[in-house]
Amino acid sequence: MTHDDHGDDRSAPAEPVLLNLSAPARRSLVADLVRPDGSSPTPVDVDIPDPDLTAFLAGIAHADHGFVARTTSGPRALAVVAGTVAALCGEDIPTALTTPDLPFLKSLKPAAIEATRTVLLAIETPDEQAITEALRVLGH
């Protein structure tokens, strides 16, 4: 006999329901990426020679933490985004720095965007407008 068969109107205790409360994956590679100068205590200057930046990106892609880039150059900001993606994908980082593949970057799926943004946390700059404008080519 079940509980209902006894005529008792009390409800059985509810079972816990597990919910996934993680944030949904980002759908934009560049939304909220640009921050004002001085936002981070330890930004990484990415206005360094390409071989040095290539080595840095290759290493940070496998680290357990991300980084905040600092630049004053719109093209360099775009290069850093492309280089970070290349590092995560095992692609040619130097080529990504000099010739970002815009169609590829714009076609990234939300999981790839999220992975990129866990490595490249932000781009800090004294000229937010110029950097935002340069990154607009990656907007959806």
Salt bridges, closest charged atoms under 4 A:
ASP8 OD2 - HIS3 NE2 3.71
ASP8 OD2 - ARG10 NH2 2.70
ASP37 OD1 - ARG70 NE 2.81
ASP50 OD1 - ARG76 NH1 2.55
GLU114 OE1 - ARG26 NE 3.97
GLU133 OE1 - ARG136 NH1 3.48
